[in-house]
Amino acid sequence: MPGHVPSIRRFLFTEVLLFGLAGGVAAFPAAAEDLLQVYREAQRADAAYAAAKHALDAGREKDNQGLALLLPNLNLTGSATRTRVEVDSRDPLILPSFTRYPESASYTLTFTQPIFRAQNWLQYQQGGFQVRQAEATFGQATQDLIVRVAQAYFDVLAANDTLALVRAQKTATAEQLAQAKRNFEVGTATITDTHEAQARYDLIAAQEIAALNDVETKRRALQLITGKEPGELTPLRADVRLSPPTPADMQAWVELAEKQGYPVQIQEAAAEVASLEARRNRAAHLPTLDFVATHGQSGQNATTDSLAGRDTTTTVIGLQLAMPLYQGGGISSREREAAALSLKAKEDLESARRNSALAARQNYLLVANGIAVVSALEQALVSSQSALDSNKLGYEVGVRINIDVLNAQQQVFQTRRDLAVARYNTITNSLRLRAASATLREEDLELVNRALAH
């Protein structure tokens, strides 16, 4: 693996050039939002991302909490009381009856410095791994946000493409229907052509309603992330060219995912915390030793035995040893529980490595196959357009019927839509591939953004 990681990192920038473009920039309304603008909005508004940031802030405090267990403690306690004492003598000649109001006040300042507390030291070590776990979790949330934004953005574009193609198909079918009616009126075509064109037109009208609904659904999904009504989105450039992942070695991506994928980092930290927790519970059998110093003062103005008040000052310095002997078996039970949870954490780590490797393999194949599909669809689009032109010419000279033209149009429109979706899926899968290896950064999204028709 060490031999692969540097090469992957060195070529990661080259790999994101799969979004490099050939040709000029297409014009688009300036008011349209691009992918990077939508991502900025999501950073400010997405609830899941905001929750992850707060969780990171909370997780970072574990380090300070662990350190506090090793540092000295200083506590101040105090009290003030006033008491009413009423004495009724049974023999006033010997002891007269009286009522008194003794008052007392005291304070104690206690300083404690742990000298030997194995549990505290292990908990301090746990804090460092808990911080790493929190940071890895936030890193995963950041990558998830990038992928979710890109997916939602391209879902809207795909829905818009479908709607546009359905409407284009509807327009073309309407023209074919009108032409079929004219040909029937002049006697150059049968009523069958008109009925076929009408049936196709009615079907496309129904498809348009479904496409409109899908556009609205995808826009609402994007709004869920950004917290606002999405405006017009900048589309992908028509001349975008995709290239395969670099390095073109699936095993290199797999090894990187197994080593540093965020799910793996999270579980590595969790396994260390669980291992230390098992050691911490074993350390509960050990004695503890603290340095303790106290200084206090108490005073009373009177007592039931004396009318004279007094002040007392006390200072104590020493060592305090505590040795757990028997707590009903609770310490041993917690030790066995922590040992079992430590073994569970190790298995969870192995599961995270396998899942990360699987995600890297799947997304690598999806990117590689997606590029092949895009290339095939690009060629299919050229062939479909040629077939449509030939069918139109054949219809004009009478060697093709109306349904042949309609089918050829349907093939062209479907190929265009499939090509657009294949490009969107390949781009999002390339982002997922980098996410699986924990190498996805905001700069990658910026490179994708350059592939849009600004």
RARAWO-V888338 format. One record per helix or strand of 3 or more residues. SS is the DSSP state (H for helix, E for strand). FROM is the first residue (numbers start at 1). TO is the last residue. Records with the same first field share a line. If there is no record, write none. Layout:
BEGIN
SS=FROM-TO + FROM-TO
END
This chain:
BEGIN
H=2-19 + 35-45 + 47-68 + 118-186 + 191-226 + 250-260 + 262-285 + 330-397 + 402-436 + 442-449
E=73-82 + 85-87 + 98-100 + 103-116 + 288-300 + 310-322
END
